[in-house]
Amino acid sequence: MSLFQQTDFNASCACAWCGETTVVEVDPSAGPVQRYVEDCQVCCRPNILIVRFAPDGTAAIETLPE
Ligand SMILES: [Zn+2]
């Protein structure tokens, strides 16, 4: 049995520019809703990532073109 002390895990999101699905590392300990900018690993254009953590710990990521 684990104590659920995981501080980061990976979630997938689709680039708002090229549509490519990439995997990003998210950190639930930084808050239930997070917003930051990350460059796409494929087309290098900046995406605004809005990460929302559900009560069960799963992350949903919305991407917007910056
Ligand atoms: Zn892209």
PDB file of the backbone (N, CA, C, O) and the ligand in Angstrom, with CONECT records:
HET     ZN  A 101       1
ATOM      1  N   MET A   1       0.846  -1.201   0.000  1.00  0.00           N
ATOM      2  CA  MET A   1       0.000   0.000   0.000  1.00  0.00           C
ATOM      3  C   MET A   1       0.879   1.247   0.000  1.00  0.00           C
ATOM      4  O   MET A   1       1.809   1.358   0.799  1.00  0.00           O
ATOM      5  N   SER A   2       0.587   2.170  -0.885  1.00  0.00           N
ATOM      6  CA  SER A   2       1.389   3.386  -0.971  1.00  0.00           C
ATOM      7  C   SER A   2       0.692   4.537  -0.254  1.00  0.00           C
ATOM      8  O   SER A   2      -0.515   4.496  -0.019  1.00  0.00           O
ATOM      9  N   LEU A   3       1.450   5.538   0.083  1.00  0.00           N
ATOM     10  CA  LEU A   3       0.906   6.687   0.809  1.00  0.00           C
ATOM     11  C   LEU A   3       0.488   7.833  -0.124  1.00  0.00           C
ATOM     12  O   LEU A   3       0.111   8.912   0.332  1.00  0.00           O
ATOM     13  N   PHE A   4       0.561   7.583  -1.412  1.00  0.00           N
ATOM     14  CA  PHE A   4       0.182   8.575  -2.409  1.00  0.00           C
ATOM     15  C   PHE A   4       0.918   9.891  -2.192  1.00  0.00           C
ATOM     16  O   PHE A   4       0.306  10.948  -2.037  1.00  0.00           O
ATOM     17  N   GLN A   5       2.219   9.804  -2.186  1.00  0.00           N
ATOM     18  CA  GLN A   5       3.039  11.003  -2.040  1.00  0.00           C
ATOM     19  C   GLN A   5       3.671  11.408  -3.360  1.00  0.00           C
ATOM     20  O   GLN A   5       4.677  12.118  -3.392  1.00  0.00           O
ATOM     21  N   GLN A   6       3.080  10.958  -4.425  1.00  0.00           N
ATOM     22  CA  GLN A   6       3.589  11.304  -5.747  1.00  0.00           C
ATOM     23  C   GLN A   6       3.483  12.821  -5.950  1.00  0.00           C
ATOM     24  O   GLN A   6       2.419  13.406  -5.746  1.00  0.00           O
ATOM     25  N   THR A   7       4.561  13.435  -6.340  1.00  0.00           N
ATOM     26  CA  THR A   7       4.540  14.887  -6.505  1.00  0.00           C
ATOM     27  C   THR A   7       4.545  15.316  -7.970  1.00  0.00           C
ATOM     28  O   THR A   7       4.337  16.490  -8.277  1.00  0.00           O
ATOM     29  N   ASP A   8       4.776  14.393  -8.846  1.00  0.00           N
ATOM     30  CA  ASP A   8       4.673  14.746 -10.254  1.00  0.00           C
ATOM     31  C   ASP A   8       4.341  13.519 -11.082  1.00  0.00           C
ATOM     32  O   ASP A   8       4.685  12.396 -10.715  1.00  0.00           O
ATOM     33  N   PHE A   9       3.677  13.741 -12.189  1.00  0.00           N
ATOM     34  CA  PHE A   9       3.411  12.654 -13.120  1.00  0.00           C
ATOM     35  C   PHE A   9       3.190  13.251 -14.499  1.00  0.00           C
ATOM     36  O   PHE A   9       3.183  14.470 -14.671  1.00  0.00           O
ATOM     37  N   ASN A  10       3.015  12.403 -15.445  1.00  0.00           N
ATOM     38  CA  ASN A  10       2.917  12.853 -16.822  1.00  0.00           C
ATOM     39  C   ASN A  10       1.470  12.843 -17.301  1.00  0.00           C
ATOM     40  O   ASN A  10       0.684  11.966 -16.941  1.00  0.00           O
ATOM     41  N   ALA A  11       1.138  13.835 -18.120  1.00  0.00           N
ATOM     42  CA  ALA A  11      -0.174  13.894 -18.736  1.00  0.00           C
ATOM     43  C   ALA A  11       0.024  14.313 -20.184  1.00  0.00           C
ATOM     44  O   ALA A  11       0.986  15.005 -20.518  1.00  0.00           O
ATOM     45  N   SER A  12      -0.890  13.888 -21.029  1.00  0.00           N
ATOM     46  CA  SER A  12      -0.734  14.230 -22.446  1.00  0.00           C
ATOM     47  C   SER A  12      -1.638  15.398 -22.804  1.00  0.00           C
ATOM     48  O   SER A  12      -2.711  15.572 -22.227  1.00  0.00           O
ATOM     49  N   CYS A  13      -1.189  16.194 -23.765  1.00  0.00           N
ATOM     50  CA  CYS A  13      -1.988  17.301 -24.265  1.00  0.00           C
ATOM     51  C   CYS A  13      -1.690  17.468 -25.750  1.00  0.00           C
ATOM     52  O   CYS A  13      -0.664  17.008 -26.251  1.00  0.00           O
ATOM     53  N   ALA A  14      -2.605  18.135 -26.442  1.00  0.00           N
ATOM     54  CA  ALA A  14      -2.430  18.357 -27.879  1.00  0.00           C
ATOM     55  C   ALA A  14      -1.996  19.797 -28.110  1.00  0.00           C
ATOM     56  O   ALA A  14      -2.560  20.722 -27.526  1.00  0.00           O
ATOM     57  N   CYS A  15      -1.000  19.985 -28.956  1.00  0.00           N
ATOM     58  CA  CYS A  15      -0.524  21.325 -29.284  1.00  0.00           C
ATOM     59  C   CYS A  15      -1.646  22.128 -29.939  1.00  0.00           C
ATOM     60  O   CYS A  15      -2.339  21.624 -30.823  1.00  0.00           O
ATOM     61  N   ALA A  16      -1.825  23.390 -29.504  1.00  0.00           N
ATOM     62  CA  ALA A  16      -2.864  24.249 -30.071  1.00  0.00           C
ATOM     63  C   ALA A  16      -2.510  24.691 -31.486  1.00  0.00           C
ATOM     64  O   ALA A  16      -3.384  25.151 -32.221  1.00  0.00           O
ATOM     65  N   TRP A  17      -1.273  24.563 -31.870  1.00  0.00           N
ATOM     66  CA  TRP A  17      -0.822  25.019 -33.187  1.00  0.00           C
ATOM     67  C   TRP A  17      -0.807  23.886 -34.194  1.00  0.00           C
ATOM     68  O   TRP A  17      -1.434  23.996 -35.248  1.00  0.00           O
ATOM     69  N   CYS A  18      -0.115  22.809 -33.902  1.00  0.00           N
ATOM     70  CA  CYS A  18       0.080  21.745 -34.896  1.00  0.00           C
ATOM     71  C   CYS A  18      -0.743  20.501 -34.574  1.00  0.00           C
ATOM     72  O   CYS A  18      -0.818  19.589 -35.397  1.00  0.00           O
ATOM     73  N   GLY A  19      -1.363  20.446 -33.394  1.00  0.00           N
ATOM     74  CA  GLY A  19      -2.223  19.321 -33.057  1.00  0.00           C
ATOM     75  C   GLY A  19      -1.486  18.088 -32.578  1.00  0.00           C
ATOM     76  O   GLY A  19      -2.105  17.073 -32.261  1.00  0.00           O
ATOM     77  N   GLU A  20      -0.177  18.170 -32.523  1.00  0.00           N
ATOM     78  CA  GLU A  20       0.614  17.025 -32.103  1.00  0.00           C
ATOM     79  C   GLU A  20       0.403  16.763 -30.608  1.00  0.00           C
ATOM     80  O   GLU A  20       0.394  17.692 -29.800  1.00  0.00           O
ATOM     81  N   THR A  21       0.237  15.510 -30.261  1.00  0.00           N
ATOM     82  CA  THR A  21       0.067  15.156 -28.857  1.00  0.00           C
ATOM     83  C   THR A  21       1.433  14.994 -28.204  1.00  0.00           C
ATOM     84  O   THR A  21       2.282  14.244 -28.686  1.00  0.00           O
ATOM     85  N   THR A  22       1.629  15.695 -27.119  1.00  0.00           N
ATOM     86  CA  THR A  22       2.886  15.586 -26.397  1.00  0.00           C
ATOM     87  C   THR A  22       2.587  15.252 -24.941  1.00  0.00           C
ATOM     88  O   THR A  22       1.479  15.473 -24.451  1.00  0.00           O
ATOM     89  N   VAL A  23       3.581  14.725 -24.273  1.00  0.00           N
ATOM     90  CA  VAL A  23       3.428  14.377 -22.865  1.00  0.00           C
ATOM     91  C   VAL A  23       4.201  15.402 -22.038  1.00  0.00           C
ATOM     92  O   VAL A  23       5.381  15.648 -22.287  1.00  0.00           O
ATOM     93  N   VAL A  24       3.540  15.982 -21.074  1.00  0.00           N
ATOM     94  CA  VAL A  24       4.189  16.961 -20.214  1.00  0.00           C
ATOM     95  C   VAL A  24       4.146  16.471 -18.773  1.00  0.00           C
ATOM     96  O   VAL A  24       3.291  15.673 -18.388  1.00  0.00           O
ATOM     97  N   GLU A  25       5.078  16.967 -18.004  1.00  0.00           N
ATOM     98  CA  GLU A  25       5.131  16.619 -16.593  1.00  0.00           C
ATOM     99  C   GLU A  25       4.296  17.645 -15.824  1.00  0.00           C
ATOM    100  O   GLU A  25       4.467  18.851 -15.997  1.00  0.00           O
ATOM    101  N   VAL A  26       3.412  17.163 -14.992  1.00  0.00           N
ATOM    102  CA  VAL A  26       2.588  18.071 -14.194  1.00  0.00           C
ATOM    103  C   VAL A  26       2.816  17.789 -12.709  1.00  0.00           C
ATOM    104  O   VAL A  26       3.184  16.681 -12.318  1.00  0.00           O
ATOM    105  N   ASP A  27       2.591  18.804 -11.909  1.00  0.00           N
ATOM    106  CA  ASP A  27       2.889  18.714 -10.475  1.00  0.00           C
ATOM    107  C   ASP A  27       1.639  19.060  -9.671  1.00  0.00           C
ATOM    108  O   ASP A  27       1.322  20.238  -9.504  1.00  0.00           O
ATOM    109  N   PRO A  28       0.925  18.051  -9.170  1.00  0.00           N
ATOM    110  CA  PRO A  28      -0.324  18.310  -8.428  1.00  0.00           C
ATOM    111  C   PRO A  28      -0.124  19.153  -7.175  1.00  0.00           C
ATOM    112  O   PRO A  28      -1.061  19.806  -6.716  1.00  0.00           O
ATOM    113  N   SER A  29       1.074  19.146  -6.621  1.00  0.00           N
ATOM    114  CA  SER A  29       1.302  19.879  -5.372  1.00  0.00           C
ATOM    115  C   SER A  29       1.336  21.393  -5.598  1.00  0.00           C
ATOM    116  O   SER A  29       1.313  22.154  -4.630  1.00  0.00           O
ATOM    117  N   ALA A  30       1.390  21.842  -6.851  1.00  0.00           N
ATOM    118  CA  ALA A  30       1.435  23.276  -7.146  1.00  0.00           C
ATOM    119  C   ALA A  30       0.052  23.907  -7.220  1.00  0.00           C
ATOM    120  O   ALA A  30      -0.053  25.103  -7.495  1.00  0.00           O
ATOM    121  N   GLY A  31      -1.018  23.140  -6.984  1.00  0.00           N
ATOM    122  CA  GLY A  31      -2.362  23.701  -6.962  1.00  0.00           C
ATOM    123  C   GLY A  31      -3.302  22.959  -7.888  1.00  0.00           C
ATOM    124  O   GLY A  31      -2.857  22.297  -8.826  1.00  0.00           O
ATOM    125  N   PRO A  32      -4.623  23.062  -7.632  1.00  0.00           N
ATOM    126  CA  PRO A  32      -5.603  22.307  -8.424  1.00  0.00           C
ATOM    127  C   PRO A  32      -5.770  22.843  -9.843  1.00  0.00           C
ATOM    128  O   PRO A  32      -6.152  22.099 -10.746  1.00  0.00           O
ATOM    129  N   VAL A  33      -5.488  24.123 -10.042  1.00  0.00           N
ATOM    130  CA  VAL A  33      -5.549  24.696 -11.389  1.00  0.00           C
ATOM    131  C   VAL A  33      -4.260  25.461 -11.636  1.00  0.00           C
ATOM    132  O   VAL A  33      -3.882  26.325 -10.845  1.00  0.00           O
ATOM    133  N   GLN A  34      -3.598  25.148 -12.715  1.00  0.00           N
ATOM    134  CA  GLN A  34      -2.320  25.800 -13.024  1.00  0.00           C
ATOM    135  C   GLN A  34      -2.351  26.281 -14.466  1.00  0.00           C
ATOM    136  O   GLN A  34      -2.977  25.672 -15.333  1.00  0.00           O
ATOM    137  N   ARG A  35      -1.669  27.376 -14.694  1.00  0.00           N
ATOM    138  CA  ARG A  35      -1.619  27.950 -16.036  1.00  0.00           C
ATOM    139  C   ARG A  35      -0.191  28.389 -16.307  1.00  0.00           C
ATOM    140  O   ARG A  35       0.374  29.179 -15.551  1.00  0.00           O
ATOM    141  N   TYR A  36       0.378  27.893 -17.357  1.00  0.00           N
ATOM    142  CA  TYR A  36       1.723  28.300 -17.705  1.00  0.00           C
ATOM    143  C   TYR A  36       1.945  28.111 -19.198  1.00  0.00           C
ATOM    144  O   TYR A  36       1.144  27.485 -19.893  1.00  0.00           O
ATOM    145  N   VAL A  37       3.041  28.664 -19.666  1.00  0.00           N
ATOM    146  CA  VAL A  37       3.349  28.613 -21.092  1.00  0.00           C
ATOM    147  C   VAL A  37       4.472  27.611 -21.321  1.00  0.00           C
ATOM    148  O   VAL A  37       5.487  27.616 -20.624  1.00  0.00           O
ATOM    149  N   GLU A  38       4.265  26.757 -22.309  1.00  0.00           N
ATOM    150  CA  GLU A  38       5.292  25.782 -22.638  1.00  0.00           C
ATOM    151  C   GLU A  38       5.406  25.685 -24.154  1.00  0.00           C
ATOM    152  O   GLU A  38       4.397  25.613 -24.855  1.00  0.00           O
ATOM    153  N   ASP A  39       6.618  25.683 -24.647  1.00  0.00           N
ATOM    154  CA  ASP A  39       6.811  25.560 -26.086  1.00  0.00           C
ATOM    155  C   ASP A  39       6.554  24.131 -26.533  1.00  0.00           C
ATOM    156  O   ASP A  39       6.951  23.172 -25.872  1.00  0.00           O
ATOM    157  N   CYS A  40       5.882  24.012 -27.671  1.00  0.00           N
ATOM    158  CA  CYS A  40       5.623  22.691 -28.243  1.00  0.00           C
ATOM    159  C   CYS A  40       6.944  22.002 -28.571  1.00  0.00           C
ATOM    160  O   CYS A  40       7.869  22.623 -29.093  1.00  0.00           O
ATOM    161  N   GLN A  41       7.016  20.710 -28.257  1.00  0.00           N
ATOM    162  CA  GLN A  41       8.251  19.969 -28.537  1.00  0.00           C
ATOM    163  C   GLN A  41       8.392  19.664 -30.020  1.00  0.00           C
ATOM    164  O   GLN A  41       9.475  19.293 -30.474  1.00  0.00           O
ATOM    165  N   VAL A  42       7.314  19.815 -30.780  1.00  0.00           N
ATOM    166  CA  VAL A  42       7.343  19.476 -32.204  1.00  0.00           C
ATOM    167  C   VAL A  42       7.519  20.729 -33.068  1.00  0.00           C
ATOM    168  O   VAL A  42       8.420  20.779 -33.906  1.00  0.00           O
ATOM    169  N   CYS A  43       6.655  21.754 -32.868  1.00  0.00           N
ATOM    170  CA  CYS A  43       6.727  22.934 -33.736  1.00  0.00           C
ATOM    171  C   CYS A  43       7.341  24.140 -33.021  1.00  0.00           C
ATOM    172  O   CYS A  43       7.525  25.193 -33.632  1.00  0.00           O
ATOM    173  N   CYS A  44       7.657  23.995 -31.738  1.00  0.00           N
ATOM    174  CA  CYS A  44       8.365  25.016 -30.952  1.00  0.00           C
ATOM    175  C   CYS A  44       7.563  26.296 -30.732  1.00  0.00           C
ATOM    176  O   CYS A  44       8.124  27.302 -30.298  1.00  0.00           O
ATOM    177  N   ARG A  45       6.268  26.279 -31.023  1.00  0.00           N
ATOM    178  CA  ARG A  45       5.470  27.472 -30.773  1.00  0.00           C
ATOM    179  C   ARG A  45       4.894  27.421 -29.359  1.00  0.00           C
ATOM    180  O   ARG A  45       4.654  26.343 -28.817  1.00  0.00           O
ATOM    181  N   PRO A  46       4.674  28.607 -28.763  1.00  0.00           N
ATOM    182  CA  PRO A  46       4.250  28.615 -27.356  1.00  0.00           C
ATOM    183  C   PRO A  46       2.772  28.278 -27.183  1.00  0.00           C
ATOM    184  O   PRO A  46       1.911  28.844 -27.857  1.00  0.00           O
ATOM    185  N   ASN A  47       2.497  27.375 -26.295  1.00  0.00           N
ATOM    186  CA  ASN A  47       1.141  27.015 -25.910  1.00  0.00           C
ATOM    187  C   ASN A  47       0.895  27.466 -24.480  1.00  0.00           C
ATOM    188  O   ASN A  47       1.758  27.327 -23.613  1.00  0.00           O
ATOM    189  N   ILE A  48      -0.302  28.010 -24.243  1.00  0.00           N
ATOM    190  CA  ILE A  48      -0.730  28.231 -22.869  1.00  0.00           C
ATOM    191  C   ILE A  48      -1.375  26.936 -22.391  1.00  0.00           C
ATOM    192  O   ILE A  48      -2.358  26.473 -22.970  1.00  0.00           O
ATOM    193  N   LEU A  49      -0.828  26.366 -21.354  1.00  0.00           N
ATOM    194  CA  LEU A  49      -1.381  25.138 -20.795  1.00  0.00           C
ATOM    195  C   LEU A  49      -2.195  25.474 -19.559  1.00  0.00           C
ATOM    196  O   LEU A  49      -1.711  26.140 -18.644  1.00  0.00           O
ATOM    197  N   ILE A  50      -3.431  25.010 -19.542  1.00  0.00           N
ATOM    198  CA  ILE A  50      -4.253  25.152 -18.346  1.00  0.00           C
ATOM    199  C   ILE A  50      -4.492  23.747 -17.817  1.00  0.00           C
ATOM    200  O   ILE A  50      -5.183  22.938 -18.436  1.00  0.00           O
ATOM    201  N   VAL A  51      -3.907  23.477 -16.665  1.00  0.00           N
ATOM    202  CA  VAL A  51      -3.954  22.142 -16.078  1.00  0.00           C
ATOM    203  C   VAL A  51      -4.956  22.160 -14.931  1.00  0.00           C
ATOM    204  O   VAL A  51      -4.878  23.000 -14.034  1.00  0.00           O
ATOM    205  N   ARG A  52      -5.888  21.232 -14.974  1.00  0.00           N
ATOM    206  CA  ARG A  52      -6.863  21.111 -13.881  1.00  0.00           C
ATOM    207  C   ARG A  52      -6.790  19.698 -13.316  1.00  0.00           C
ATOM    208  O   ARG A  52      -6.852  18.711 -14.049  1.00  0.00           O
ATOM    209  N   PHE A  53      -6.657  19.628 -12.012  1.00  0.00           N
ATOM    210  CA  PHE A  53      -6.615  18.328 -11.360  1.00  0.00           C
ATOM    211  C   PHE A  53      -7.986  17.997 -10.791  1.00  0.00           C
ATOM    212  O   PHE A  53      -8.583  18.797 -10.070  1.00  0.00           O
ATOM    213  N   ALA A  54      -8.473  16.820 -11.120  1.00  0.00           N
ATOM    214  CA  ALA A  54      -9.734  16.341 -10.569  1.00  0.00           C
ATOM    215  C   ALA A  54      -9.482  15.810  -9.157  1.00  0.00           C
ATOM    216  O   ALA A  54      -8.349  15.488  -8.798  1.00  0.00           O
ATOM    217  N   PRO A  55     -10.565  15.721  -8.350  1.00  0.00           N
ATOM    218  CA  PRO A  55     -10.387  15.202  -6.972  1.00  0.00           C
ATOM    219  C   PRO A  55      -9.763  13.808  -6.930  1.00  0.00           C
ATOM    220  O   PRO A  55      -9.127  13.448  -5.939  1.00  0.00           O
ATOM    221  N   ASP A  56      -9.933  13.036  -7.974  1.00  0.00           N
ATOM    222  CA  ASP A  56      -9.324  11.698  -7.972  1.00  0.00           C
ATOM    223  C   ASP A  56      -7.852  11.714  -8.398  1.00  0.00           C
ATOM    224  O   ASP A  56      -7.210  10.668  -8.484  1.00  0.00           O
ATOM    225  N   GLY A  57      -7.325  12.922  -8.663  1.00  0.00           N
ATOM    226  CA  GLY A  57      -5.907  13.033  -8.945  1.00  0.00           C
ATOM    227  C   GLY A  57      -5.546  13.031 -10.417  1.00  0.00           C
ATOM    228  O   GLY A  57      -4.378  13.194 -10.770  1.00  0.00           O
ATOM    229  N   THR A  58      -6.528  12.849 -11.277  1.00  0.00           N
ATOM    230  CA  THR A  58      -6.213  12.860 -12.702  1.00  0.00           C
ATOM    231  C   THR A  58      -6.125  14.303 -13.201  1.00  0.00           C
ATOM    232  O   THR A  58      -6.797  15.196 -12.684  1.00  0.00           O
ATOM    233  N   ALA A  59      -5.300  14.509 -14.195  1.00  0.00           N
ATOM    234  CA  ALA A  59      -5.090  15.846 -14.729  1.00  0.00           C
ATOM    235  C   ALA A  59      -5.727  15.980 -16.102  1.00  0.00           C
ATOM    236  O   ALA A  59      -5.619  15.081 -16.936  1.00  0.00           O
ATOM    237  N   ALA A  60      -6.396  17.117 -16.335  1.00  0.00           N
ATOM    238  CA  ALA A  60      -6.912  17.441 -17.666  1.00  0.00           C
ATOM    239  C   ALA A  60      -6.197  18.709 -18.116  1.00  0.00           C
ATOM    240  O   ALA A  60      -6.127  19.687 -17.372  1.00  0.00           O
ATOM    241  N   ILE A  61      -5.674  18.688 -19.323  1.00  0.00           N
ATOM    242  CA  ILE A  61      -4.907  19.824 -19.814  1.00  0.00           C
ATOM    243  C   ILE A  61      -5.595  20.426 -21.032  1.00  0.00           C
ATOM    244  O   ILE A  61      -5.915  19.733 -21.999  1.00  0.00           O
ATOM    245  N   GLU A  62      -5.814  21.737 -20.956  1.00  0.00           N
ATOM    246  CA  GLU A  62      -6.370  22.485 -22.077  1.00  0.00           C
ATOM    247  C   GLU A  62      -5.247  23.314 -22.671  1.00  0.00           C
ATOM    248  O   GLU A  62      -4.467  23.908 -21.926  1.00  0.00           O
ATOM    249  N   THR A  63      -5.143  23.371 -23.987  1.00  0.00           N
ATOM    250  CA  THR A  63      -4.077  24.155 -24.605  1.00  0.00           C
ATOM    251  C   THR A  63      -4.671  25.275 -25.445  1.00  0.00           C
ATOM    252  O   THR A  63      -5.666  25.084 -26.144  1.00  0.00           O
ATOM    253  N   LEU A  64      -4.055  26.435 -25.368  1.00  0.00           N
ATOM    254  CA  LEU A  64      -4.468  27.587 -26.147  1.00  0.00           C
ATOM    255  C   LEU A  64      -3.230  28.158 -26.832  1.00  0.00           C
ATOM    256  O   LEU A  64      -2.141  28.136 -26.260  1.00  0.00           O
ATOM    257  N   PRO A  65      -3.390  28.670 -28.055  1.00  0.00           N
ATOM    258  CA  PRO A  65      -2.242  29.319 -28.708  1.00  0.00           C
ATOM    259  C   PRO A  65      -1.929  30.642 -28.004  1.00  0.00           C
ATOM    260  O   PRO A  65      -2.841  31.412 -27.703  1.00  0.00           O
ATOM    261  N   GLU A  66      -0.665  30.906 -27.743  1.00  0.00           N
ATOM    262  CA  GLU A  66      -0.342  32.142 -27.056  1.00  0.00           C
ATOM    263  C   GLU A  66      -0.408  33.319 -28.021  1.00  0.00           C
ATOM    264  O   GLU A  66      -0.165  34.458 -27.623  1.00  0.00           O
TER     265      GLU A  66
HETATM  266 ZN    ZN A 101       3.147  22.135 -32.022  1.00  0.00          ZN2+
END
